[in-house]
Amino acid sequence: MKTVLKVLRYGDHDFRFETDFDPDSNPDAIIDVIAGASFAMLTTLWGGNENAVIAMIRALTIADLSVCADRKGIIKMLDKESAGLAKARLEAQKEIERRGGKVITFGPGVQPPKMSC
């Protein structure tokens, strides 16, 4: 198991960040995290705390952008990369459906019904 990102808050302004990833030595690790996280976000692998996790991801993103020297450039890059990933996900979904599969999406906190086999 690897720690993607661990954020600990010791006080009002004392945040500490830990990760097992070193993007300088392995840039592909970031791509793997993006792919894995997006897959987990599309499936029931979330763990039931989706709303809180999304809120914290967005809070960290806003904090990062607020101290960024090129905020508009980073927003543009995030928009472009996430749009590309969204397009690829939609194309994969269409391919699954074209081959006879079925894709059902559930909103955050909504558990799929129990199915008997």
MARNULUM-652024 format. One line per field, with one value per atom (N, C-alpha, C): atom name; residue in three letters; y, z, x; residue number from 1. Coordinates in nm, 2 decimals. Example, Ala and Ser with C-alpha at 12.3 -4.5 7.8 and 13.67 -1.06 7.14 Angstrom:
# residues 2
atomo: N|CA|C|N|CA|C .
residuo: ALA|ALA|ALA|SER|SER|SER .
north: -0.57|-0.45|-0.33|-0.22|-0.11|0.00 .
up: 0.78|0.78|0.78|0.71|0.71|0.79 .
east: 1.32|1.23|1.32|1.28|1.37|1.29 .
num: 1|1|1|2|2|2 .
# end
This chain:
# residues 117
atomo: N|CA|C|N|CA|C|N|CA|C|N|CA|C|N|CA|C|N|CA|C|N|CA|C|N|CA|C|N|CA|C|N|CA|C|N|CA|C|N|CA|C|N|CA|C|N|CA|C|N|CA|C|N|CA|C|N|CA|C|N|CA|C|N|CA|C|N|CA|C|N|CA|C|N|CA|C|N|CA|C|N|CA|C|N|CA|C|N|CA|C|N|CA|C|N|CA|C|N|CA|C|N|CA|C|N|CA|C|N|CA|C|N|CA|C|N|CA|C|N|CA|C|N|CA|C|N|CA|C|N|CA|C|N|CA|C|N|CA|C|N|CA|C|N|CA|C|N|CA|C|N|CA|C|N|CA|C|N|CA|C|N|CA|C|N|CA|C|N|CA|C|N|CA|C|N|CA|C|N|CA|C|N|CA|C|N|CA|C|N|CA|C|N|CA|C|N|CA|C|N|CA|C|N|CA|C|N|CA|C|N|CA|C|N|CA|C|N|CA|C|N|CA|C|N|CA|C|N|CA|C|N|CA|C|N|CA|C|N|CA|C|N|CA|C|N|CA|C|N|CA|C|N|CA|C|N|CA|C|N|CA|C|N|CA|C|N|CA|C|N|CA|C|N|CA|C|N|CA|C|N|CA|C|N|CA|C|N|CA|C|N|CA|C|N|CA|C|N|CA|C|N|CA|C|N|CA|C|N|CA|C|N|CA|C|N|CA|C|N|CA|C|N|CA|C|N|CA|C|N|CA|C|N|CA|C|N|CA|C|N|CA|C|N|CA|C|N|CA|C|N|CA|C|N|CA|C|N|CA|C|N|CA|C|N|CA|C|N|CA|C|N|CA|C|N|CA|C|N|CA|C|N|CA|C|N|CA|C|N|CA|C|N|CA|C|N|CA|C|N|CA|C|N|CA|C|N|CA|C .
residuo: MET|MET|MET|LYS|LYS|LYS|THR|THR|THR|VAL|VAL|VAL|LEU|LEU|LEU|LYS|LYS|LYS|VAL|VAL|VAL|LEU|LEU|LEU|ARG|ARG|ARG|TYR|TYR|TYR|GLY|GLY|GLY|ASP|ASP|ASP|HIS|HIS|HIS|ASP|ASP|ASP|PHE|PHE|PHE|ARG|ARG|ARG|PHE|PHE|PHE|GLU|GLU|GLU|THR|THR|THR|ASP|ASP|ASP|PHE|PHE|PHE|ASP|ASP|ASP|PRO|PRO|PRO|ASP|ASP|ASP|SER|SER|SER|ASN|ASN|ASN|PRO|PRO|PRO|ASP|ASP|ASP|ALA|ALA|ALA|ILE|ILE|ILE|ILE|ILE|ILE|ASP|ASP|ASP|VAL|VAL|VAL|ILE|ILE|ILE|ALA|ALA|ALA|GLY|GLY|GLY|ALA|ALA|ALA|SER|SER|SER|PHE|PHE|PHE|ALA|ALA|ALA|MET|MET|MET|LEU|LEU|LEU|THR|THR|THR|THR|THR|THR|LEU|LEU|LEU|TRP|TRP|TRP|GLY|GLY|GLY|GLY|GLY|GLY|ASN|ASN|ASN|GLU|GLU|GLU|ASN|ASN|ASN|ALA|ALA|ALA|VAL|VAL|VAL|ILE|ILE|ILE|ALA|ALA|ALA|MET|MET|MET|ILE|ILE|ILE|ARG|ARG|ARG|ALA|ALA|ALA|LEU|LEU|LEU|THR|THR|THR|ILE|ILE|ILE|ALA|ALA|ALA|ASP|ASP|ASP|LEU|LEU|LEU|SER|SER|SER|VAL|VAL|VAL|CYS|CYS|CYS|ALA|ALA|ALA|ASP|ASP|ASP|ARG|ARG|ARG|LYS|LYS|LYS|GLY|GLY|GLY|ILE|ILE|ILE|ILE|ILE|ILE|LYS|LYS|LYS|MET|MET|MET|LEU|LEU|LEU|ASP|ASP|ASP|LYS|LYS|LYS|GLU|GLU|GLU|SER|SER|SER|ALA|ALA|ALA|GLY|GLY|GLY|LEU|LEU|LEU|ALA|ALA|ALA|LYS|LYS|LYS|ALA|ALA|ALA|ARG|ARG|ARG|LEU|LEU|LEU|GLU|GLU|GLU|ALA|ALA|ALA|GLN|GLN|GLN|LYS|LYS|LYS|GLU|GLU|GLU|ILE|ILE|ILE|GLU|GLU|GLU|ARG|ARG|ARG|ARG|ARG|ARG|GLY|GLY|GLY|GLY|GLY|GLY|LYS|LYS|LYS|VAL|VAL|VAL|ILE|ILE|ILE|THR|THR|THR|PHE|PHE|PHE|GLY|GLY|GLY|PRO|PRO|PRO|GLY|GLY|GLY|VAL|VAL|VAL|GLN|GLN|GLN|PRO|PRO|PRO|PRO|PRO|PRO|LYS|LYS|LYS|MET|MET|MET|SER|SER|SER|CYS|CYS|CYS .
north: -0.12|0.00|0.12|0.22|0.35|0.46|0.56|0.68|0.78|0.80|0.90|1.04|1.07|1.20|1.19|1.22|1.22|1.37|1.42|1.56|1.56|1.61|1.62|1.76|1.79|1.93|1.93|1.99|2.00|2.12|2.22|2.35|2.43|2.55|2.63|2.65|2.66|2.69|2.59|2.48|2.38|2.26|2.26|2.14|2.07|1.94|1.86|1.76|1.75|1.66|1.55|1.43|1.31|1.24|1.18|1.10|1.00|0.89|0.79|0.81|0.90|0.92|1.03|1.00|1.10|1.12|1.23|1.26|1.29|1.33|1.36|1.23|1.13|1.00|0.91|0.93|0.85|0.93|1.01|1.09|1.01|0.88|0.80|0.76|0.77|0.74|0.84|0.96|1.06|1.02|0.97|0.93|0.81|0.72|0.60|0.64|0.74|0.79|0.85|0.93|1.00|0.89|0.79|0.69|0.61|0.57|0.49|0.56|0.69|0.77|0.79|0.82|0.85|0.72|0.60|0.48|0.46|0.48|0.46|0.56|0.68|0.78|0.74|0.65|0.61|0.48|0.42|0.29|0.30|0.18|0.17|0.16|0.19|0.17|0.29|0.39|0.52|0.49|0.42|0.39|0.46|0.53|0.60|0.74|0.79|0.93|1.02|1.00|1.08|1.23|1.27|1.42|1.49|1.43|1.48|1.48|1.37|1.36|1.47|1.48|1.58|1.72|1.75|1.88|1.91|1.81|1.83|1.84|1.76|1.78|1.92|1.96|2.10|2.21|2.19|2.29|2.29|2.18|2.18|2.24|2.21|2.27|2.42|2.47|2.62|2.68|2.61|2.66|2.67|2.56|2.56|2.67|2.69|2.79|2.93|2.95|3.08|3.12|3.03|3.06|3.04|3.00|2.97|3.10|3.10|3.22|3.23|3.12|3.13|3.06|3.12|3.06|3.03|3.13|3.11|3.00|2.99|2.88|2.74|2.73|2.60|2.57|2.66|2.63|2.59|2.65|2.61|2.47|2.44|2.30|2.20|2.23|2.14|2.12|2.22|2.21|2.12|2.15|2.07|1.92|1.89|1.76|1.68|1.75|1.68|1.66|1.75|1.74|1.62|1.60|1.49|1.36|1.36|1.24|1.21|1.31|1.29|1.24|1.29|1.24|1.09|1.05|0.92|0.82|0.87|0.79|0.77|0.88|0.87|0.77|0.78|0.69|0.54|0.52|0.39|0.34|0.42|0.39|0.35|0.43|0.40|0.27|0.24|0.11|-0.01|0.01|-0.10|-0.12|-0.01|-0.03|-0.08|-0.04|-0.09|-0.25|-0.30|-0.44|-0.51|-0.45|-0.51|-0.50|-0.43|-0.41|-0.30|-0.28|-0.18|-0.10|0.03|0.12|0.20|0.19|0.26|0.35|0.47|0.56|0.60|0.61|0.65|0.78|0.87|0.99|0.96|1.06|1.04|1.00|0.90|0.85|0.76|0.73|0.64|0.51|0.41|0.27|0.20|0.12|0.04|-0.06|-0.11|-0.21|-0.34|-0.42|-0.55|-0.64|-0.72|-0.81|-0.95|-1.04|-1.18|-1.25|-1.34|-1.41|-1.55 .
up: 0.00|0.00|0.00|-0.08|-0.08|-0.04|0.02|0.07|-0.05|-0.11|-0.22|-0.16|-0.07|0.00|0.14|0.24|0.37|0.42|0.47|0.51|0.66|0.74|0.89|0.93|1.01|1.06|1.21|1.25|1.39|1.47|1.39|1.45|1.34|1.37|1.27|1.14|1.15|1.04|1.02|1.09|1.09|1.01|0.88|0.80|0.76|0.76|0.72|0.61|0.51|0.40|0.38|0.36|0.34|0.21|0.14|0.02|0.00|-0.06|-0.09|-0.24|-0.31|-0.45|-0.47|-0.56|-0.60|-0.75|-0.79|-0.93|-1.01|-0.94|-1.01|-1.06|-0.98|-1.02|-1.10|-1.09|-1.16|-1.20|-1.31|-1.35|-1.39|-1.43|-1.47|-1.35|-1.23|-1.11|-1.09|-1.13|-1.13|-1.22|-1.34|-1.44|-1.38|-1.32|-1.26|-1.15|-1.07|-0.96|-1.02|-1.13|-1.19|-1.24|-1.32|-1.37|-1.26|-1.16|-1.05|-0.97|-0.94|-0.87|-0.94|-1.07|-1.15|-1.16|-1.17|-1.18|-1.04|-0.93|-0.80|-0.79|-0.84|-0.83|-0.91|-1.01|-1.09|-1.05|-0.95|-0.90|-0.76|-0.70|-0.56|-0.47|-0.52|-0.44|-0.35|-0.36|-0.28|-0.13|-0.07|0.07|0.15|0.09|0.16|0.21|0.19|0.24|0.13|0.02|-0.11|-0.09|-0.02|-0.01|0.07|0.17|0.25|0.18|0.11|0.03|-0.08|-0.16|-0.27|-0.21|-0.10|-0.04|0.00|0.05|0.09|-0.03|-0.13|-0.26|-0.32|-0.32|-0.37|-0.29|-0.15|-0.06|-0.08|-0.10|-0.13|-0.26|-0.36|-0.49|-0.49|-0.42|-0.41|-0.33|-0.23|-0.15|-0.24|-0.32|-0.41|-0.51|-0.57|-0.67|-0.61|-0.49|-0.43|-0.41|-0.40|-0.38|-0.51|-0.62|-0.74|-0.82|-0.87|-0.95|-1.08|-1.14|-1.27|-1.25|-1.18|-1.15|-1.27|-1.37|-1.49|-1.57|-1.58|-1.65|-1.59|-1.46|-1.40|-1.42|-1.41|-1.43|-1.57|-1.66|-1.81|-1.83|-1.76|-1.77|-1.71|-1.59|-1.52|-1.61|-1.67|-1.75|-1.87|-1.94|-2.06|-2.02|-1.92|-1.89|-1.84|-1.76|-1.71|-1.82|-1.91|-2.03|-2.11|-2.13|-2.21|-2.14|-2.01|-1.93|-1.93|-1.93|-1.93|-2.07|-2.17|-2.31|-2.32|-2.27|-2.28|-2.20|-2.08|-2.00|-2.07|-2.14|-2.21|-2.33|-2.40|-2.51|-2.47|-2.35|-2.30|-2.26|-2.20|-2.16|-2.28|-2.39|-2.51|-2.57|-2.57|-2.62|-2.54|-2.41|-2.32|-2.36|-2.38|-2.41|-2.55|-2.64|-2.78|-2.79|-2.69|-2.69|-2.60|-2.56|-2.49|-2.34|-2.29|-2.15|-2.10|-1.97|-1.92|-1.81|-1.82|-1.73|-1.65|-1.52|-1.44|-1.34|-1.34|-1.25|-1.13|-1.01|-0.89|-0.84|-0.78|-0.72|-0.60|-0.55|-0.42|-0.31|-0.23|-0.12|-0.15|-0.28|-0.32|-0.34|-0.27|-0.28|-0.38|-0.47|-0.56|-0.49|-0.55|-0.49|-0.47|-0.37|-0.35|-0.46|-0.52|-0.63|-0.58|-0.61|-0.58|-0.70|-0.68|-0.79|-0.80 .
east: 0.08|0.00|0.09|0.05|0.12|0.03|0.09|0.02|0.02|-0.09|-0.10|-0.08|-0.17|-0.15|-0.21|-0.14|-0.18|-0.17|-0.28|-0.28|-0.32|-0.23|-0.26|-0.26|-0.36|-0.38|-0.35|-0.25|-0.21|-0.26|-0.30|-0.35|-0.42|-0.46|-0.53|-0.45|-0.31|-0.23|-0.12|-0.12|-0.01|-0.06|-0.04|-0.07|0.06|0.05|0.17|0.12|0.20|0.17|0.27|0.22|0.31|0.26|0.36|0.32|0.44|0.41|0.51|0.56|0.50|0.54|0.64|0.73|0.84|0.82|0.75|0.72|0.85|0.96|1.08|1.15|1.14|1.21|1.12|0.99|0.89|0.77|0.78|0.66|0.54|0.56|0.45|0.36|0.42|0.34|0.22|0.24|0.13|0.02|0.05|-0.05|-0.12|-0.05|-0.11|-0.21|-0.17|-0.26|-0.39|-0.37|-0.49|-0.58|-0.53|-0.61|-0.68|-0.61|-0.66|-0.77|-0.74|-0.83|-0.96|-0.95|-1.07|-1.15|-1.09|-1.16|-1.24|-1.17|-1.23|-1.35|-1.33|-1.44|-1.56|-1.55|-1.66|-1.72|-1.66|-1.71|-1.76|-1.79|-1.83|-1.71|-1.59|-1.46|-1.44|-1.52|-1.50|-1.49|-1.58|-1.58|-1.68|-1.77|-1.88|-1.86|-1.74|-1.71|-1.69|-1.76|-1.73|-1.75|-1.85|-1.88|-1.76|-1.72|-1.61|-1.48|-1.45|-1.33|-1.32|-1.43|-1.44|-1.42|-1.49|-1.48|-1.33|-1.26|-1.12|-1.03|-1.05|-0.98|-0.99|-1.11|-1.14|-1.08|-1.08|-1.02|-0.87|-0.81|-0.66|-0.63|-0.71|-0.69|-0.70|-0.80|-0.82|-0.70|-0.66|-0.54|-0.42|-0.40|-0.29|-0.29|-0.41|-0.42|-0.40|-0.44|-0.43|-0.28|-0.19|-0.05|0.03|-0.04|0.03|0.07|0.19|0.24|0.17|0.13|0.06|-0.08|-0.17|-0.30|-0.38|-0.38|-0.46|-0.40|-0.27|-0.20|-0.23|-0.23|-0.26|-0.41|-0.50|-0.64|-0.66|-0.60|-0.61|-0.56|-0.44|-0.39|-0.48|-0.53|-0.63|-0.75|-0.80|-0.92|-0.89|-0.78|-0.75|-0.73|-0.65|-0.62|-0.74|-0.83|-0.95|-1.05|-1.05|-1.14|-1.10|-0.97|-0.92|-0.95|-0.94|-0.97|-1.12|-1.20|-1.34|-1.39|-1.32|-1.35|-1.32|-1.20|-1.15|-1.25|-1.29|-1.38|-1.52|-1.57|-1.69|-1.68|-1.57|-1.55|-1.54|-1.47|-1.46|-1.60|-1.68|-1.82|-1.90|-1.89|-1.96|-1.92|-1.79|-1.74|-1.79|-1.80|-1.85|-2.00|-2.07|-2.21|-2.23|-2.14|-2.15|-2.13|-2.05|-2.02|-2.12|-2.23|-2.34|-2.33|-2.23|-2.22|-2.31|-2.32|-2.41|-2.33|-2.34|-2.27|-2.38|-2.38|-2.47|-2.39|-2.43|-2.36|-2.44|-2.38|-2.45|-2.39|-2.47|-2.42|-2.34|-2.27|-2.19|-2.28|-2.24|-2.32|-2.43|-2.45|-2.56|-2.50|-2.55|-2.49|-2.58|-2.51|-2.59|-2.67|-2.78|-2.86|-2.79|-2.82|-2.76|-2.82|-2.73|-2.77|-2.75|-2.84|-2.82|-2.77|-2.68|-2.62|-2.68 .
num: 1|1|1|2|2|2|3|3|3|4|4|4|5|5|5|6|6|6|7|7|7|8|8|8|9|9|9|10|10|10|11|11|11|12|12|12|13|13|13|14|14|14|15|15|15|16|16|16|17|17|17|18|18|18|19|19|19|20|20|20|21|21|21|22|22|22|23|23|23|24|24|24|25|25|25|26|26|26|27|27|27|28|28|28|29|29|29|30|30|30|31|31|31|32|32|32|33|33|33|34|34|34|35|35|35|36|36|36|37|37|37|38|38|38|39|39|39|40|40|40|41|41|41|42|42|42|43|43|43|44|44|44|45|45|45|46|46|46|47|47|47|48|48|48|49|49|49|50|50|50|51|51|51|52|52|52|53|53|53|54|54|54|55|55|55|56|56|56|57|57|57|58|58|58|59|59|59|60|60|60|61|61|61|62|62|62|63|63|63|64|64|64|65|65|65|66|66|66|67|67|67|68|68|68|69|69|69|70|70|70|71|71|71|72|72|72|73|73|73|74|74|74|75|75|75|76|76|76|77|77|77|78|78|78|79|79|79|80|80|80|81|81|81|82|82|82|83|83|83|84|84|84|85|85|85|86|86|86|87|87|87|88|88|88|89|89|89|90|90|90|91|91|91|92|92|92|93|93|93|94|94|94|95|95|95|96|96|96|97|97|97|98|98|98|99|99|99|100|100|100|101|101|101|102|102|102|103|103|103|104|104|104|105|105|105|106|106|106|107|107|107|108|108|108|109|109|109|110|110|110|111|111|111|112|112|112|113|113|113|114|114|114|115|115|115|116|116|116|117|117|117 .
# end
